Amino acid sequence: MTDSMIGDAARRIFHDLADPQTVTNAADDGWRDPLWSALADSGLAAAWVPDSLGGAGAGLADGFEVLRIAGSFALAEPLAESLMAGWLLSIADIPLPAGRLAVAPVYRDDRIDIDSAGSVSGRARAVPFAAQAGAIVVLGHHQDGFAVAVCDPTQCSIIPGTSIAGDSANDVEFSGTAMDWRPAAVDDAALMLMGATVRSQQMAGALQAMLDLSVDYAKERIAFGKPISQFQAVQHNLACLASETAAAVAAATAAADSFDRLGAGDGHTFLDVASARIRVGEAGGKGAAIAHQVHGAIGFTGEHVLHRFAQRIWAWRDDFGSEASWAVALGRQVAAAGADALWPTLTAGEG
């Protein structure tokens, strides 16, 4: 499939099976399994795994596009996590296990060890969707490098927990033998860069949806005999929300493009991903506040979809490094390179 075909396929599935208003009004979680079956059958959940390992063999750019669209639906299923897990599996040349996947660790300072016998030990905090995963794909320390392992959740201690959005986020204690594992040419820095790129895409998509919701609501809401979109204060808020959204989409797109073209080990990729993680996170915080101002109290009610987007943006801001941690890392890299290297670094990835 081409890029547009993959995006169109994702939109159709999300529109039919993951409409935010329908999910918000649902009496139970009966929508989840049909949605996941559609994602699995279409190959979207295995986009970053080659055909030879049981995946769809799509490119990184394809997956990033799908994730931005998923963010615009406030998707509450582990599609992003399954894609990241598949990316790790493909690097380690490990076949894709069936079902939903989780990936760990999410925080840089969490340590997981994998010994020469494939025994996995350690603890990972707030692993998204670990309680619903059929397997947890782990990047762990192994002798002088790193290894990727597929862990059976039933052999782990999974502590109940939820994110601010109400989605599963579990502390996981690893203490058993992996279902499959191999040393791999990937490190924790690369995983954090991938995670930051993925979350930037999701947040940018959610911001675009919040902008669309806010514009539509402002056109429909009547106050003092006219739509509130005609009031200067509301127009100013919408313009600010549009500018934050545009900045987030541009930054997230640049990060995804650099990761796709240059890889995780390139200095320009780090610059683009760190910058995107900072800028998109800031836009998410400001944008959610503006969208709620436009909607007034109705945006906070349980039956309105706005809160689904805002809460997921808030939750995604914490995963794979906060804006503050990325700002510190970016500042250190720029300072270490020196003033003369700044402009060449900024322009090296153009083209």
C-alpha positions as CSV (number, residue, x, y, z in Angstrom):
1,M,0.0,0.0,0.0
2,T,1.1,3.6,-0.6
3,D,1.3,6.2,2.1
4,S,-2.1,7.6,1.3
5,M,-3.7,4.1,1.1
6,I,-2.4,3.3,4.5
7,G,-3.7,6.5,6.0
8,D,-7.0,6.1,4.3
9,A,-7.3,2.5,5.6
10,A,-6.5,3.7,9.2
11,R,-9.1,6.5,9.0
12,R,-11.8,4.1,7.8
13,I,-11.1,1.7,10.7
14,F,-11.0,4.4,13.3
15,H,-14.1,6.1,11.9
16,D,-16.1,2.9,11.9
17,L,-14.8,1.3,15.1
18,A,-13.2,4.0,17.3
19,D,-15.3,7.1,16.8
20,P,-14.5,9.2,20.0
21,Q,-18.1,10.2,20.7
22,T,-19.3,6.6,20.2
23,V,-16.5,5.3,22.5
24,T,-17.3,7.9,25.1
25,N,-21.0,7.0,25.1
26,A,-20.3,3.2,25.2
27,A,-21.7,1.3,28.1
28,D,-18.8,-1.1,28.2
29,D,-15.5,-2.1,26.4
30,G,-17.3,-4.2,23.8
31,W,-15.8,-2.0,21.1
32,R,-12.2,-2.9,21.9
33,D,-11.9,-6.4,20.4
34,P,-13.6,-5.6,17.1
35,L,-11.3,-2.6,16.7
36,W,-8.2,-4.6,17.5
37,S,-9.2,-7.4,15.2
38,A,-9.5,-4.8,12.4
39,L,-6.1,-3.3,13.2
40,A,-4.5,-6.8,13.3
41,D,-6.2,-8.0,10.1
42,S,-5.2,-4.9,8.2
43,G,-1.6,-5.2,9.2
44,L,-1.6,-1.7,10.8
45,A,-0.6,-3.1,14.2
46,A,2.4,-4.9,12.6
47,A,3.4,-2.2,10.2
48,W,7.1,-2.0,11.4
49,V,7.7,-5.7,11.3
50,P,9.0,-7.2,8.0
51,D,7.1,-9.9,6.2
52,S,9.7,-12.5,7.0
53,L,8.9,-12.0,10.7
54,G,5.1,-12.0,10.4
55,G,4.5,-8.3,9.9
56,A,3.3,-6.0,7.2
57,G,6.7,-4.7,6.1
58,A,5.7,-1.0,5.9
59,G,8.1,1.9,6.4
60,L,8.6,4.1,9.4
61,A,6.9,7.0,7.7
62,D,3.8,4.9,7.1
63,G,3.6,4.0,10.8
64,F,4.1,7.6,11.9
65,E,1.3,8.7,9.6
66,V,-1.0,6.1,11.2
67,L,-0.1,7.2,14.7
68,R,-0.9,10.9,13.9
69,I,-4.3,9.8,12.6
70,A,-4.8,7.6,15.7
71,G,-4.1,10.6,17.9
72,S,-6.8,12.5,16.1
73,F,-9.2,9.8,17.3
74,A,-7.8,9.7,20.9
75,L,-7.2,6.0,20.3
76,A,-7.3,4.1,23.6
77,E,-5.7,0.9,22.3
78,P,-2.0,-0.1,22.3
79,L,-1.4,0.5,18.6
80,A,1.5,2.8,19.2
81,E,3.0,0.4,21.7
82,S,2.6,-2.5,19.4
83,L,4.3,-0.6,16.6
84,M,7.2,0.3,18.9
85,A,7.4,-3.3,20.1
86,G,7.5,-4.5,16.5
87,W,10.3,-2.0,15.7
88,L,12.4,-3.6,18.5
89,L,11.5,-7.1,17.3
90,S,12.6,-6.3,13.7
91,I,16.0,-5.0,14.9
92,A,16.5,-8.2,16.9
93,D,15.2,-10.4,14.2
94,I,12.5,-11.9,16.5
95,P,9.2,-13.2,15.0
96,L,6.1,-11.2,15.9
97,P,3.9,-12.7,18.7
98,A,0.2,-12.6,18.3
99,G,-2.1,-10.1,20.1
100,R,-1.6,-6.7,21.6
101,L,1.9,-5.8,22.6
102,A,3.4,-3.5,25.3
103,V,6.9,-2.2,25.3
104,A,9.2,-1.5,28.3
105,P,10.8,0.5,29.7
106,V,9.1,3.8,29.3
107,Y,11.4,5.8,31.6
108,R,15.1,6.1,30.9
109,D,16.1,5.4,34.5
110,D,14.2,2.1,34.8
111,R,16.6,-0.8,34.4
112,I,15.8,-4.3,33.1
113,D,18.5,-7.0,32.8
114,I,18.6,-10.0,30.5
115,D,21.3,-12.6,31.3
116,S,22.9,-15.1,29.0
117,A,20.2,-17.7,29.7
118,G,17.4,-15.3,28.8
119,S,16.3,-14.6,32.3
120,V,14.7,-11.2,32.6
121,S,14.8,-9.2,35.9
122,G,14.0,-5.6,36.9
123,R,11.2,-3.2,37.2
124,A,9.5,-0.8,34.7
125,R,7.1,1.9,35.8
126,A,3.8,2.9,34.2
127,V,4.1,0.6,31.2
128,P,1.1,1.5,28.9
129,F,-1.4,-1.3,28.4
130,A,0.8,-3.9,30.1
131,A,-2.3,-5.5,31.7
132,Q,-4.0,-6.0,28.4
133,A,-0.9,-7.1,26.4
134,G,-0.5,-10.6,25.1
135,A,3.3,-10.1,25.3
136,I,5.6,-7.4,26.7
137,V,8.6,-6.6,24.5
138,V,11.6,-5.5,26.6
139,L,14.8,-3.7,25.8
140,G,17.2,-4.8,28.5
141,H,20.9,-4.6,29.5
142,H,22.8,-7.7,28.4
143,Q,26.5,-8.1,29.2
144,D,28.3,-5.3,27.2
145,G,25.2,-4.2,25.3
146,F,21.5,-4.5,25.0
147,A,19.1,-7.3,24.1
148,V,15.4,-7.5,23.1
149,A,13.2,-10.0,24.9
150,V,9.6,-11.1,24.5
151,C,8.1,-11.7,28.0
152,D,4.9,-13.5,29.0
153,P,2.8,-11.1,31.1
154,T,1.5,-14.1,33.2
155,Q,5.1,-14.7,34.4
156,C,5.4,-11.0,35.5
157,S,4.0,-9.2,38.5
158,I,1.8,-6.5,37.0
159,I,0.5,-3.9,39.4
160,P,-2.9,-2.4,38.6
161,G,-2.8,1.3,37.6
162,T,-4.1,3.8,35.1
163,S,-2.9,6.9,33.4
164,I,-4.5,10.3,33.8
165,A,-6.6,9.4,30.7
166,G,-7.9,6.2,32.4
167,D,-5.9,3.9,30.2
168,S,-4.0,1.0,31.6
169,A,-0.5,2.0,32.9
170,N,1.1,-0.7,35.0
171,D,4.3,-1.1,37.0
172,V,5.8,-4.4,35.9
173,E,8.2,-6.6,37.9
174,F,10.2,-8.9,35.6
175,S,11.4,-12.2,37.1
176,G,11.4,-15.1,34.7
177,T,12.7,-16.5,31.4
178,A,11.8,-14.7,28.2
179,M,9.7,-16.5,25.6
180,D,12.3,-15.4,23.0
181,W,15.3,-13.0,23.2
182,R,18.3,-11.9,21.3
183,P,21.1,-9.4,21.6
184,A,20.3,-6.4,19.4
185,A,22.1,-3.4,17.9
186,V,19.8,-0.9,19.7
187,D,20.1,1.0,23.0
188,D,17.9,2.8,25.5
189,A,18.7,6.2,23.9
190,A,17.2,4.9,20.6
191,L,14.1,3.6,22.3
192,M,13.6,7.0,24.1
193,L,14.0,8.7,20.7
194,M,11.5,6.4,19.1
195,G,9.0,6.8,21.9
196,A,9.3,10.6,21.9
197,T,8.7,10.7,18.1
198,V,5.7,8.4,18.5
199,R,4.2,10.5,21.3
200,S,4.8,13.7,19.4
201,Q,2.8,12.3,16.5
202,Q,-0.1,11.2,18.7
203,M,-0.2,14.6,20.5
204,A,-0.1,16.5,17.2
205,G,-3.0,14.5,15.9
206,A,-5.0,15.0,19.1
207,L,-4.3,18.8,18.9
208,Q,-5.6,18.9,15.3
209,A,-8.8,17.2,16.5
210,M,-9.2,19.6,19.4
211,L,-8.8,22.5,17.0
212,D,-11.5,21.1,14.7
213,L,-13.9,20.5,17.6
214,S,-13.3,24.0,18.9
215,V,-13.9,25.7,15.6
216,D,-17.1,23.7,15.0
217,Y,-18.4,24.4,18.5
218,A,-17.7,28.1,18.2
219,K,-19.7,28.2,15.0
220,E,-22.7,26.4,16.6
221,R,-22.8,27.9,20.1
222,I,-25.1,30.9,20.2
223,A,-24.6,33.7,22.8
224,F,-26.3,37.1,22.8
225,G,-28.0,36.2,19.5
226,K,-24.9,35.2,17.5
227,P,-22.3,32.4,17.2
228,I,-19.5,32.9,19.7
229,S,-17.1,32.6,16.7
230,Q,-18.0,36.2,16.0
231,F,-16.6,37.5,19.3
232,Q,-13.1,38.9,19.1
233,A,-12.0,37.1,22.3
234,V,-13.0,33.7,20.9
235,Q,-11.5,34.5,17.5
236,H,-8.2,35.3,19.3
237,N,-8.3,32.0,21.3
238,L,-9.0,30.0,18.1
239,A,-6.1,31.8,16.3
240,C,-3.8,30.9,19.2
241,L,-5.0,27.3,19.2
242,A,-4.4,27.1,15.4
243,S,-0.9,28.4,15.7
244,E,0.0,26.0,18.5
245,T,-1.5,23.1,16.5
246,A,0.5,24.2,13.3
247,A,3.7,24.4,15.3
248,A,3.1,20.9,16.9
249,V,2.3,19.3,13.5
250,A,5.4,20.9,11.9
251,A,7.7,19.8,14.7
252,A,6.3,16.3,14.9
253,T,6.6,15.9,11.1
254,A,10.2,17.1,11.1
255,A,11.1,14.6,13.9
256,A,9.4,11.7,12.1
257,D,11.1,12.6,8.8
258,S,14.5,12.7,10.5
259,F,14.0,9.4,12.3
260,D,12.9,7.8,9.0
261,R,15.7,9.2,6.8
262,L,18.7,9.4,9.2
263,G,18.0,6.9,12.0
264,A,18.2,7.1,15.7
265,G,22.0,7.4,15.8
266,D,22.2,10.7,13.9
267,G,22.8,13.9,15.8
268,H,20.3,15.8,13.6
269,T,17.6,13.2,14.5
270,F,18.2,13.9,18.2
271,L,17.9,17.6,17.6
272,D,14.6,17.3,15.7
273,V,13.1,14.7,18.1
274,A,14.1,16.6,21.2
275,S,12.8,19.9,19.8
276,A,9.6,18.3,18.7
277,R,9.1,16.6,22.1
278,I,9.5,20.0,23.8
279,R,7.5,22.0,21.4
280,V,4.6,19.5,20.9
281,G,4.4,19.0,24.7
282,E,4.1,22.8,25.3
283,A,1.6,23.1,22.5
284,G,-0.4,20.3,24.0
285,G,-0.6,22.0,27.4
286,K,-1.5,25.4,26.0
287,G,-3.8,24.0,23.3
288,A,-5.9,21.9,25.8
289,A,-6.4,24.9,28.0
290,I,-7.5,27.1,25.1
291,A,-9.9,24.4,23.7
292,H,-11.5,24.1,27.2
293,Q,-11.9,27.9,27.3
294,V,-13.7,27.9,24.0
295,H,-16.0,25.0,25.1
296,G,-16.6,26.3,28.6
297,A,-17.8,23.9,31.2
298,I,-19.3,21.5,28.7
299,G,-15.8,20.3,27.7
300,F,-15.2,18.9,31.2
301,T,-18.4,16.8,31.2
302,G,-18.1,13.0,30.9
303,E,-20.3,12.8,27.8
304,H,-18.3,15.3,25.8
305,V,-15.3,14.0,23.7
306,L,-13.0,17.0,24.4
307,H,-11.8,15.6,27.7
308,R,-10.7,12.4,25.9
309,F,-8.2,14.3,23.8
310,A,-7.0,16.6,26.6
311,Q,-6.4,13.7,29.1
312,R,-4.5,11.7,26.6
313,I,-2.3,14.6,25.6
314,W,-1.5,15.1,29.3
315,A,-0.7,11.4,29.7
316,W,1.4,11.2,26.6
317,R,3.5,14.2,27.8
318,D,4.9,12.1,30.6
319,D,6.0,9.1,28.5
320,F,9.5,8.6,27.2
321,G,10.8,11.7,28.8
322,S,9.1,15.0,29.9
323,E,9.7,18.3,28.1
324,A,12.0,19.3,30.9
325,S,14.2,16.2,30.6
326,W,14.4,16.6,26.8
327,A,15.2,20.3,27.2
328,V,18.1,19.5,29.6
329,A,19.4,16.8,27.2
330,L,19.2,19.2,24.2
331,G,20.8,22.0,26.0
332,R,23.7,19.8,27.1
333,Q,24.3,18.5,23.6
334,V,24.3,22.0,22.1
335,A,26.6,23.3,24.8
336,A,29.0,20.4,24.4
337,A,29.2,21.0,20.7
338,G,30.0,24.7,21.1
339,A,28.6,27.8,19.5
340,D,30.4,27.3,16.1
341,A,28.6,23.9,15.6
342,L,25.1,25.1,16.2
343,W,24.2,26.5,12.8
344,P,25.8,23.6,10.9
345,T,23.8,21.2,13.1
346,L,20.6,23.0,12.5
347,T,21.0,22.9,8.8
348,A,22.7,19.5,8.3
349,G,19.5,17.5,7.9
350,E,17.9,19.7,5.3
351,G,17.1,18.3,1.9
